Amino acid sequence: MRTLKKVIRFVLILVVLALAGGWAITAFYGDTLVAKMTASLNQRLRTEVTVGEIDLTLWKRFPNAALRFENVFVPVPESSDSLLAVEELFLEVNVVNLLRGNYVVDGITLKNGVAYPDRDRWGRPNYLVLKATENEAPSDLELDLDQVRLENMHIRYTDAAKNLHFEGRNLNAEVSGQFGADEFKLETKGQTAQLQAHFQETKLPAELPMHWNVQLQVKGDTVTVERAWVD
């Protein structure tokens, strides 16, 4: 019985220390970290992003810290057309890296919104919002993504050159992989309440709910399906 009490006491102490540490980081470092990361982000973007509130949270994406953007609107570069509009966007960073001043974003979460990526009939994408890193001054912000999450999103993707259209409503999904590598495994799982899709002459007969769990092997421009489950 005494052993159990000691364990409970130890766990409570850890919880208190974690809460105190989290409060200290957000209270004493939050404004500085937000300012540095947003300045670095603005330096990297090709388009003017509209944002409501910005803050640092240590709990909503635990164990990572996250820069949380509210009411985000991202237009297509050099256009006023909508590319992305979400209620919340999280840029996730390892807490240790954050305190060391290394702003390495390894995860992104998009929550409650819409995204309209596409390619026109000449194959040109509308979603290249990051500037080329060549011949630019060094930035404090580094992207090393291995996790992307979508929560309650409406995604519409169109490729006019290939006559491809995909649209999912109430979409929740996770995509993971070392996206910056030349060769990596990409895994995705999720569900959508309403899926509408067509590819050239093939079209789904109606909007359908769908669940999936897929693993792909990506090597350059070549993508191979290693495992796929769709329902």
RAURNOR-V215549 format. One line per field, one symbol per residue. phi: phi as a letter, one per 20 degrees, with the letter a starting at -180 (. if undefined). Layout:
phi->???
This chain:
phi->.ffffffffffffffffffffffffffedgfffffffffffffeeeceedceecbdcddfcgeeebedddlecdefgmbdffdbbcfbcddecffffffeneededbccdclacbcfbcefeneeddeeeffefmdfgdfececfcbccccldddccccffdldbcbcdlecbcccqefeefcaeddbbrbbfcdcbbcleebffbfcfbdbbcccddcmeecdeebbccc
